[in-house]
Amino acid sequence: MKQLSVSALAALPASIQRPTYDRGQVKIGIVHLGIGGFHRAHQAVYTDACLNEGDLRWGILGASLRSPQTRDALTPQDGLYTVASRSGEGTEYRVIGSVVSLMVAPENPAALVEAMAHPDVKIVSLTVTEKGYCIDPSSGALDMAHPDIVHDIAHLNEPISAPGFIVAALKQRRERGLKPFTVMSCDNLVSNGEKLRALIIALATRIDPQLGAYSAEHVAFPSTMVDRIVPHTVDEDRAMVSKALGVNDAWPIVTEPFTQWVIEDHFPEGRPDWGRMGAQTVKDVTPFETMKLRLLNGAHSMLALIGSLSGHATVADAMADHALASFVEAFMVEDVTPILVVPDGADVPAYRTALLHRFRNPELKHRLVQIASDSSQKIPQRFLSTARDRFNKGLPLGRIAFGLAAFMHFASGYDRHGAPLELRDPLAPELKARLDAAGADAVKAVDAILAVEKIFGRELPKNSHFREPIIAAYRALAEGRLSI
């Protein structure tokens, strides 16, 4: 079967949406770090729509910070790929052309820094997951002892980390008298723009205090809230998309129809008109971001961790478990909603209902292990921030205890039936070693994990209203119960 490419576009079935612009005329205005499935299903789709409207300044250079997989799949396809939006009503196919160039950072770090320093580049965006920011999870500050940060401080000409690449490119632009690009995080971090700003200033200051002052004064870091469920692509997806197109697409995306993007409108050097394409520009993203992180992402982690322990494979499978689905809905209604600061005009009950409907989408094979990966980096935003707000209001820990206890059971590497679990977490070896040493004693196991300051800090584990419900939930989960 012929490969998807620019030359193949004209022969695609009429029902397939495709770029209407001359890709040869597109300039690279955005460098995106972390060219994974989420970016290609979300920001790249909004940008593709802007290019279709004729503003050709905003092509994307997508850079992988680790693996060559995406570059190797898409380069033979001229950067083109398909987004298949699936629901019970059917599937819509759209070929995306906004990614006009791809790089693999470790192959030539200096070349990526040079690309970021090009005068046409106005925005550097990121989807590198929580762990890609090299944050100390308990403090939220840059982890200066992180191996990648240690390397970048000593060898900024060949950076490894996302913060390192940004600081290196800002340094070059400053030295060349070029205005800085805007730095836009699109990851699930609370106040992601503000947090990224602090990380970049900290690293820049460590390297050169004047560069730190320059970054603080001149670089914009708008916050964003992004939302779309994007499972990992599997061979079944490739076969389905290739059959629909009549050509082979090596790296398509299968996702849900729903998509949302809320952006703090602070781009001194300009941006695509994403608002015309459905993005919402606001002065303060925080209420939207918090609502999404605690309801959607918090519920997702709850489903992933407890569902995996019960032997479920996908989100839809877990939602078919009536007891678990009811538990997660109660978590959203009773544990999260009472402490939310609701955005103006938001209908929280309708939002919850929509989330539950999205979770039940049978056409999305969203694997729980994908959501459960890197949980040590996620739970500070998804569970611990909610716990602190509940305590501040005099409320008990509630069902958050089960999410945290499930995280601890999951870190053992086995579900409650003894089947092995796939552990993908930067702290997995330490967590598993602590649990192995604790043995079957619930108190020892919980205390061993609560002692990991990188996750829990120092104060929460001392709080009996925090610790004791987790111990009770840990025991309950071991017996297959969702009640204490």
HELIX and SHEET records of a PDB file:
HELIX    1   1 VAL A    6  ALA A   11  5                                   6    
HELIX    2   2 ARG A   23  GLN A   25  5                                   3    
HELIX    3   3 GLY A   37  ALA A   41  1                                   5    
HELIX    4   4 GLN A   43  ASN A   52  1                                  10    
HELIX    5   5 GLN A   69  LEU A   74  1                                   6    
HELIX    6   6 THR A   75  GLN A   77  5                                   3    
HELIX    7   7 ALA A  105  GLU A  107  5                                   3    
HELIX    8   8 PRO A  109  MET A  116  1                                   8    
HELIX    9   9 GLU A  130  TYR A  133  5                                   4    
HELIX   10  10 PRO A  147  ALA A  154  1                                   8    
HELIX   11  11 ALA A  162  ARG A  176  1                                  15    
HELIX   12  12 ASN A  192  ILE A  207  1                                  16    
HELIX   13  13 PRO A  209  HIS A  218  1                                  10    
HELIX   14  14 ASP A  235  LEU A  245  1                                  11    
HELIX   15  15 TRP A  274  MET A  277  5                                   4    
HELIX   16  16 THR A  286  MET A  291  1                                   6    
HELIX   17  17 LYS A  292  ASN A  297  3                                   6    
HELIX   18  18 GLY A  298  LEU A  309  1                                  12    
HELIX   19  19 VAL A  315  MET A  319  1                                   5    
HELIX   20  20 HIS A  322  ALA A  330  1                                   9    
HELIX   21  21 PHE A  331  VAL A  336  3                                   6    
HELIX   22  22 THR A  337  ILE A  339  5                                   3    
HELIX   23  23 VAL A  348  PHE A  359  1                                  12    
HELIX   24  24 LEU A  368  ALA A  372  1                                   5    
HELIX   25  25 SER A  375  ILE A  379  1                                   5    
HELIX   26  26 PRO A  380  LEU A  384  3                                   5    
HELIX   27  27 SER A  385  ASN A  392  1                                   8    
HELIX   28  28 ILE A  400  PHE A  410  1                                  11    
HELIX   29  29 ALA A  428  ALA A  438  1                                  11    
HELIX   30  30 ALA A  442  LEU A  450  1                                   9    
HELIX   31  31 GLU A  453  PHE A  456  1                                   4    
HELIX   32  32 LEU A  460  LYS A  462  5                                   3    
HELIX   33  33 SER A  464  ALA A  478  1                                  15    
SHEET    1   A 5 VAL A  99  VAL A 104  0                                        
SHEET    2   A 5 GLY A  59  SER A  64  1                                        
SHEET    3   A 5 ILE A  28  LEU A  33  1                                        
SHEET    4   A 5 ILE A 123  LEU A 126  1                                        
SHEET    5   A 5 THR A 182  SER A 185  1                                        
SHEET    1   B 3 GLY A  90  ILE A  96  0                                        
SHEET    2   B 3 TYR A  81  SER A  87 -1                                        
SHEET    3   B 3 ILE A 253  THR A 255  1                                        
SHEET    1   C 3 THR A 224  ASP A 227  0                                        
SHEET    2   C 3 GLN A 260  GLU A 264 -1                                        
SHEET    3   C 3 GLN A 280  VAL A 282  1                                        
END                                                                             
